[in-house]
Amino acid sequence: MAWLQAQDSFNPDALDNRVLGIAAELAQHDSGVHYHDKGQLLFCKQGSMRITLDNSLCLLPPARVAWIPPHVEHRVKVNDVVGYRSIYIDCNHYHGMPEEVTVLTASPLLREVLERIALAPFNTNWQDGAYANILAVCLDEITSAPLEVTLLPLPTDRRLRHLVAQEALPPLNRLSHLIGASEKTISRIFRRETGLSYQQWRQQWRLNKAIELLSIGWCQSEVASQLAFSSDSAFTTFFKNMVGCPPKIYMDRRK
């Protein structure tokens, strides 16, 4: 069976099939740092997952799919109930998958075929018949899916690395006071290690966090308060400037 209980262990590299899928309902899950010999497609039916890589962070709400190439170390954390789905692909047999970690917008068709693959038995024959056609549609959809700019580069400086775990980020002057480094020093570190100013990095972090909170059912006013916006309208304006539409429209398009 492809449906797993939260406590079940699973090693996709121990099973001899080119494609494997699993599904589970998870809450408060932490995979720990690990990697697979196969490439991995990760997505969720509801809720949100946080994927930490060596030097970047990805938040994965519904309608986004993360591709993690073989042998890339990663850690998946879940802080609320999610409909977890994972598909493992042997890239020795299926070429053309991205060579780097990639986050994609999943069309309704892609979501449907991913669901079918995730629930397929482990001994499914992917070379012939209906399942071969489903897999072909999935691979075609992945190659044409729009990219999502959600990979947030992480600073490696020990004074700043902890920021990724915060529930809200302070403005630059407050951060300077908290860690005992000048604003100029902090700005220089962020430019060198992430390619972004602290303000740009903080804005991208706030956007990712907002999407994460909205995807688990927080209302806009709660998100605006949590992320220290002066008002609901200020949050809406920020969100629209970042992605091109208000929060409600953005989330409705991804249901």
C-alpha positions as CSV (number, residue, x, y, z in Angstrom):
1,M,0.0,0.0,0.0
2,A,1.1,3.6,-0.7
3,W,-0.8,5.0,2.2
4,L,1.3,5.2,5.3
5,Q,0.6,5.9,9.0
6,A,2.5,8.8,10.6
7,Q,4.7,6.4,12.6
8,D,5.7,4.2,9.6
9,S,9.2,4.2,8.3
10,F,9.8,4.2,4.6
11,N,13.0,3.9,2.5
12,P,12.2,4.5,-1.2
13,D,15.7,3.4,-2.2
14,A,15.1,-0.1,-0.7
15,L,12.3,-0.8,-3.1
16,D,13.0,-1.9,-6.7
17,N,10.7,0.3,-8.8
18,R,11.5,3.3,-11.0
19,V,8.6,5.3,-9.5
20,L,7.2,5.1,-6.0
21,G,4.5,7.2,-4.3
22,I,3.4,7.6,-0.7
23,A,0.6,9.4,1.1
24,A,0.1,10.2,4.7
25,E,-1.7,12.6,7.1
26,L,1.1,14.2,9.2
27,A,1.2,16.6,12.1
28,Q,4.2,17.9,14.1
29,H,6.5,15.8,11.8
30,D,10.3,16.3,11.5
31,S,12.1,14.1,9.0
32,G,15.6,15.1,10.1
33,V,18.3,15.8,7.6
34,H,18.5,13.0,4.9
35,Y,18.7,12.4,1.2
36,H,17.5,9.8,-1.3
37,D,19.2,8.1,-4.3
38,K,16.0,8.9,-6.2
39,G,14.7,12.3,-7.0
40,Q,11.7,13.5,-4.9
41,L,8.5,15.4,-5.7
42,L,6.9,16.8,-2.6
43,F,3.5,18.4,-2.3
44,C,0.5,18.6,0.1
45,K,-3.2,18.4,-0.2
46,Q,-3.7,20.9,2.7
47,G,-1.6,22.7,5.2
48,S,2.0,23.6,4.6
49,M,5.5,22.0,4.8
50,R,8.8,23.7,5.5
51,I,11.8,22.3,3.6
52,T,15.3,23.3,4.8
53,L,18.2,22.8,2.5
54,D,21.9,23.4,3.0
55,N,21.7,27.1,2.2
56,S,18.0,27.9,1.6
57,L,14.5,27.5,2.9
58,C,11.3,26.6,1.1
59,L,7.7,26.9,2.3
60,L,5.4,24.6,0.5
61,P,1.6,25.3,0.7
62,P,-0.9,23.5,-1.5
63,A,-0.7,23.9,-5.3
64,R,3.1,24.1,-5.1
65,V,5.4,21.2,-5.9
66,A,9.0,20.9,-4.8
67,W,11.5,18.9,-6.8
68,I,14.5,17.7,-4.8
69,P,17.2,16.0,-7.0
70,P,18.9,12.8,-6.0
71,H,21.5,13.0,-3.2
72,V,20.5,16.5,-2.1
73,E,20.3,16.7,1.7
74,H,17.1,18.2,3.0
75,R,14.8,18.3,6.1
76,V,11.0,18.5,6.0
77,K,9.1,19.9,9.0
78,V,5.3,20.0,9.5
79,N,3.8,22.1,12.3
80,D,0.1,21.5,11.5
81,V,-1.9,18.7,9.9
82,V,-1.1,18.3,6.2
83,G,-2.1,15.9,3.5
84,Y,1.5,14.8,2.7
85,R,2.3,13.4,-0.7
86,S,5.7,12.3,-2.0
87,I,6.8,10.7,-5.3
88,Y,10.2,9.3,-5.9
89,I,11.7,9.0,-9.4
90,D,14.7,7.1,-10.6
91,C,16.5,9.7,-12.7
92,N,18.7,7.1,-14.3
93,H,15.5,6.1,-16.3
94,Y,13.7,9.4,-16.5
95,H,15.8,12.2,-17.8
96,G,15.1,15.9,-18.2
97,M,14.2,16.6,-14.5
98,P,15.6,19.8,-13.1
99,E,19.2,19.5,-11.8
100,E,18.6,21.9,-8.9
101,V,15.9,22.2,-6.2
102,T,12.9,23.7,-7.9
103,V,9.5,24.9,-6.7
104,L,6.7,24.8,-9.3
105,T,3.1,26.0,-9.5
106,A,0.9,22.9,-10.0
107,S,-1.9,23.1,-12.4
108,P,-5.2,21.2,-11.5
109,L,-4.1,18.5,-14.0
110,L,-0.7,18.1,-12.5
111,R,-2.2,17.9,-9.0
112,E,-4.6,15.2,-10.2
113,V,-1.9,13.0,-11.8
114,L,0.4,13.5,-8.8
115,E,-2.3,12.3,-6.5
116,R,-2.9,9.2,-8.7
117,I,0.8,8.4,-8.6
118,A,1.2,9.0,-4.9
119,L,-1.6,6.5,-4.2
120,A,-0.5,3.8,-6.7
121,P,0.7,0.4,-5.3
122,F,4.5,0.0,-4.8
123,N,4.6,-2.7,-7.5
124,T,2.9,-0.6,-10.2
125,N,4.2,-1.1,-13.7
126,W,5.1,2.3,-15.0
127,Q,6.4,1.2,-18.4
128,D,3.1,0.1,-19.9
129,G,-0.6,0.7,-19.9
130,A,-2.6,3.4,-18.1
131,Y,0.0,4.2,-15.4
132,A,2.6,4.8,-18.1
133,N,0.3,7.4,-19.6
134,I,-0.3,9.0,-16.3
135,L,3.4,9.2,-15.6
136,A,4.0,10.7,-19.1
137,V,1.4,13.4,-18.4
138,C,3.0,14.1,-15.0
139,L,6.5,14.5,-16.5
140,D,5.2,16.8,-19.3
141,E,3.3,19.0,-16.9
142,I,6.4,19.4,-14.7
143,T,8.6,20.5,-17.6
144,S,6.0,23.2,-18.5
145,A,4.9,24.3,-14.9
146,P,5.7,27.9,-13.9
147,L,8.5,28.4,-11.4
148,E,7.7,29.9,-8.0
149,V,10.2,32.2,-6.4
150,T,10.0,30.7,-2.9
151,L,13.5,29.5,-2.2
152,L,14.8,31.9,0.4
153,P,18.7,31.9,0.7
154,L,19.9,31.6,4.3
155,P,22.7,33.5,5.9
156,T,25.4,31.3,7.3
157,D,26.8,33.8,9.9
158,R,26.2,32.2,13.3
159,R,24.6,35.5,14.6
160,L,22.0,35.5,11.9
161,R,21.3,31.8,11.2
162,H,18.7,31.6,13.9
163,L,16.4,34.1,12.1
164,V,14.9,31.3,10.0
165,A,13.2,29.8,13.1
166,Q,11.6,33.1,14.2
167,E,7.9,33.7,14.1
168,A,8.5,37.4,13.3
169,L,11.5,39.3,12.1
170,P,12.6,42.7,13.5
171,P,13.5,45.7,11.4
172,L,17.2,46.3,10.8
173,N,17.7,48.8,13.6
174,R,16.1,46.4,16.1
175,L,18.1,43.4,14.8
176,S,21.3,45.4,15.2
177,H,20.5,46.0,18.9
178,L,19.6,42.4,19.5
179,I,22.7,40.8,18.1
180,G,25.2,43.5,18.9
181,A,26.3,44.2,15.3
182,S,26.0,47.5,13.4
183,E,23.4,47.9,10.7
184,K,26.2,48.3,8.2
185,T,27.8,45.0,9.2
186,I,24.4,43.2,9.0
187,S,23.7,44.6,5.6
188,R,27.2,43.6,4.3
189,I,26.7,40.0,5.6
190,F,23.3,39.7,4.0
191,R,24.5,41.0,0.7
192,R,27.5,38.7,0.7
193,E,25.7,35.5,1.9
194,T,22.2,35.8,0.3
195,G,22.6,38.3,-2.5
196,L,19.8,40.4,-0.9
197,S,19.7,43.4,1.4
198,Y,18.3,42.6,4.8
199,Q,15.1,44.5,3.9
200,Q,14.7,42.5,0.7
201,W,15.3,39.3,2.6
202,R,12.9,40.2,5.4
203,Q,10.2,41.0,2.9
204,Q,10.6,37.7,1.1
205,W,10.6,35.9,4.5
206,R,7.4,37.8,5.5
207,L,5.7,36.8,2.2
208,N,6.6,33.1,2.6
209,K,5.5,33.2,6.3
210,A,2.2,34.9,5.3
211,I,1.5,32.2,2.7
212,E,2.3,29.5,5.2
213,L,-0.1,30.9,7.8
214,L,-2.9,31.6,5.3
215,S,-2.6,28.0,4.1
216,I,-3.3,26.6,7.6
217,G,-6.3,28.7,8.1
218,W,-5.2,32.0,9.6
219,C,-7.3,35.0,8.6
220,Q,-5.7,38.1,7.0
221,S,-6.0,40.2,10.1
222,E,-4.2,37.5,12.2
223,V,-1.4,37.3,9.7
224,A,-1.0,41.0,9.5
225,S,-0.8,41.2,13.3
226,Q,1.7,38.3,13.6
227,L,4.0,39.8,11.0
228,A,3.9,43.3,12.5
229,F,2.1,45.2,9.7
230,S,0.6,48.5,10.8
231,S,-2.9,47.5,9.5
232,D,-4.7,44.9,7.4
233,S,-4.6,47.2,4.4
234,A,-0.9,47.6,4.8
235,F,-0.5,43.8,4.7
236,T,-2.8,43.5,1.7
237,T,-0.8,46.2,-0.2
238,F,2.5,44.5,0.7
239,F,1.2,41.1,-0.5
240,K,-0.2,42.5,-3.8
241,N,3.1,44.3,-4.5
242,M,5.0,41.0,-4.0
243,V,2.9,38.6,-6.0
244,G,0.5,40.8,-8.1
245,C,-2.8,40.1,-6.3
246,P,-4.4,40.3,-2.9
247,P,-4.0,37.4,-0.4
248,K,-7.5,36.0,-0.9
249,I,-7.2,35.8,-4.7
250,Y,-3.8,34.3,-4.4
251,M,-4.9,31.5,-2.1
252,D,-8.2,30.9,-3.9
253,R,-6.3,30.3,-7.2
254,R,-4.3,27.6,-5.4
255,K,-7.2,25.6,-4.0
